[in-house]
Amino acid sequence: MLCLKAGELFRCNQNIFYTKPLNILPSFKPVMSKKKEHKEEKTETKEKGKLSDKVNKFIYGLEHYYDGHYKKLAVIPAIIALLAFFVILGTYFQTGDFIHKGISLEGGTTLSIHTNIDVDSQELESALSEEFENEEFAVRVIENEGVVEEITIETSIAGDKVEELIPVLEQGLNTKLSKDDYSIETIGSSLSESFFQEILKILLLAFILMGFVVLFYFRSPIPSITVVLAAFFNMVITLGIVNLLGVKLSTAGIAAFLMLIGYSVDTDTMLTARILKRDAGVSIFEATIGAFKTGLTMTAAALGAAIVAFIFATSPVIKQIMLILIIGLMIDVTTTWIQNAALIRWYLEARGK
């Protein structure tokens, strides 16, 4: 027997009411909530799909444009290299050198102070520059396990004038310096010039050996020339930008350019090998796109590491190396994937391959 009480249905038996209600009407709230969530997920998926379609359409448009205009695009790195050449030429007429030389390449004095006094290298460098306006300074603090061991000051000042630095340094370090506390080493301009000439010979030798290795690998002169040309343009454009920024190159900066040759040849060789040794049925354009994905990943990884090192490094030597690598890696994208890829394709299509 069923009884209704206070709007609820109960089971009654001999005037005994059981308090447990019977659920006759279903609850629609959870169902409505699930439908709403499903609708939101569907809308979100649809929006993501539209965004993905737009990205794919944009990429396809770029690929289609490059496929039809690759010969015209190949001129862009050449124009940039020509502009960079004029910048380098302007630097030569202005300074007498193709680069802005730092103290280690131009000659000067290195003053080493043996102390454990903690000092801000930038503040000390600023104090010296204010006192000696027409001179150059580079201050480095050498530490071992967080403890200062030595402060090195490189300056363009030479001769007896170096002793004039001591009072300024004593004020900056807030201590008295005796002759036993520091040592002075002078690098003559003739020695620096000789060293610079040796570096230029090393760079030239590196390019020649690189050309022989690439020629031996591909056994064809034209692909080898395009690889070397791309690396050369990369160096010229990077040097032009470095000169525009007014960076005074040190020996570490020259080492960065040697590293840049390796990075540039790496991607150029990979691209050329992918195109020349592609499988049957694979077009030159398809091989280029496949190589581009791999090469861009390599460049992005190296570029990311260089940017992090540049941001967090405190040493001016490391910062200069990383700055040159960052510029060179970005330029390498144009010289490799716009210039080198186009020249290789042009060469192979002309030969009917």
Stockholm file with secondary structure:
# STOCKHOLM 1.0

chainA/1-353         MLCLKAGELFRCNQNIFYTKPLNILPSFKPVMSKKKEHKEEKTETKEKGKLSDKVNKFIYGLEHYYDGHYKKLAVIPAIIALLAFFVILGTYFQTGDFIHKGISLEGGTTLSIHTNIDVDSQELESALSEEFENEEFAVRVIENEGVVEEITIETSIAGDKVEELIPVLEQGLNTKLSKDDYSIETIGSSLSESFFQEILKILLLAFILMGFVVLFYFRSPIPSITVVLAAFFNMVITLGIVNLLGVKLSTAGIAAFLMLIGYSVDTDTMLTARILKRDAGVSIFEATIGAFKTGLTMTAAALGAAIVAFIFATSPVIKQIMLILIIGLMIDVTTTWIQNAALIRWYLEARGK
#=GR chainA/1-353 SS CEEEETTEEEEEETTEECCCCCCCSCCCHHHHHHHHHHHHHHHHHHHHHHHHHHHHHHHHHHHHHHHHHHHHHTHHHHHHHHHHHHHHHHHHHHHSSSSCBCHHHHCEEEEEEECCCCCCHHHHHHHHHHHSTTSCEEEEEEEETTEEEEEEEEESCCGGGGGGHHHHHHHHHTSCCCGGGEEEEEECHHHHHHHHHHHHHHHHHHHHHHHHHHHHHHCCHHHHHHHHHHHHHHHHHHHHHHHHHTCCBCHHHHHHHHHHHHHHHHHHHHHHHHHHTCCTTCCHHHHHHHHHHHHHHHHHHHHHHHHHHHHHCCCHHHHHHHHHHHHHHHHHHHIIIIIIHHHHHHHHHHTTC
#=GC SS_cons         CEEEETTEEEEEETTEECCCCCCCSCCCHHHHHHHHHHHHHHHHHHHHHHHHHHHHHHHHHHHHHHHHHHHHHTHHHHHHHHHHHHHHHHHHHHHSSSSCBCHHHHCEEEEEEECCCCCCHHHHHHHHHHHSTTSCEEEEEEEETTEEEEEEEEESCCGGGGGGHHHHHHHHHTSCCCGGGEEEEEECHHHHHHHHHHHHHHHHHHHHHHHHHHHHHHCCHHHHHHHHHHHHHHHHHHHHHHHHHTCCBCHHHHHHHHHHHHHHHHHHHHHHHHHHTCCTTCCHHHHHHHHHHHHHHHHHHHHHHHHHHHHHCCCHHHHHHHHHHHHHHHHHHHIIIIIIHHHHHHHHHHTTC
//
